[in-house]
Every structure is written in structure tokens, then in C-alpha cells.
Amino acid sequence: MRSLEFLDPEITRKLLEGHSDAITSASEERNKFYAAQSCPRCGGNCRKLGDYHTMYTGEGALPKFYLQCLACGEEFDPHSGIILKTGNVAKAVVPSVPIIGREED
């Protein structure tokens, strides 16, 4: 079984000479799209997660990630709006009125 072999960087540079870089700008736009997303349940910040079964769909050269809310844990696809896993909003919301226990006499 052969191990993974990488092309020499100098050869790669020569092969790419004269061709425009279309992936970097598209990647930056996609990263801005993900950064602008917030949780549809609680409005919290999200992180990117990837599933190798669905990241590459044949719709372009860039992978598609789904997002997970850092506050409530909800997982959703920002491209389609489909909720993949419902989060627990109780983890994300701080009650506006503090719950104060009653002291025993």
C-alpha cells in the first residue's frame, strides 16, 4: 500500500503560473457568510462543524459546513435552514428575574 505523496511545491507553483486564484476569494466570502450566522433558536454565536458525507456535494469546490450554537447546542444547516439537532434553550437564556429560594425559619 502506497503512502500519501505530495507534489513538490516548486512544481506546483510552476503549474499554477498564469492561472487566476478563484478559490481564495470564494472561501473568504463563505467564511463571512458563516461568521454572520446566529442560532435560529436563541441568537447565540455558532461554530462550524463538518460531516465528510455531506461537505462536498458537487456544487462547487468549497466544502459546506453546518453550524452548532455555542450557547444552546442547536445544530443547523445555514444554507437550507434545516434544523439538524434541536438545542436546549434553557442553557442559553439567563432568566430576567433571579430565582431566590425561600429561607427556612
Residue, then its C-alpha position, 0 to 999 in steps of 0.5 A: m500500500r502506497s503512502l500519501e505523496f505530495l507534489d513538490p511545491e516548486i512544481t506546483r507553483k510552476l503549474l499554477e503560473g498564469h492561472s487566476d486564484a478563484i478559490t481564495s476569494a470564494s472561501e473568504e466570502r463563505n467564511k463571512f457568510y458563516a461568521a454572520q450566522s446566529c442560532p435560529r433558536c436563541g441568537g447565540n454565536c455558532r461554530k462550524l462543524g463538518d460531516y465528510h458525507t455531506m461537505y462536498t456535494g458537487e456544487g462547487a469546490l468549497p466544502k459546506f459546513y453546518l453550524q452548532c450554537l455555542a450557547c444552546g447546542e442547536e445544530f443547523d444547516p445555514h444554507s437550507g435552514i434545516i434544523l439538524k439537532t434541536g438545542n436546549v434553550a434553557k442553557a442559553v437564556v439567563p432568566s430576567v428575574p433571579i430565582i431566590g429560594r425561600e429561607e427556612d425559619 
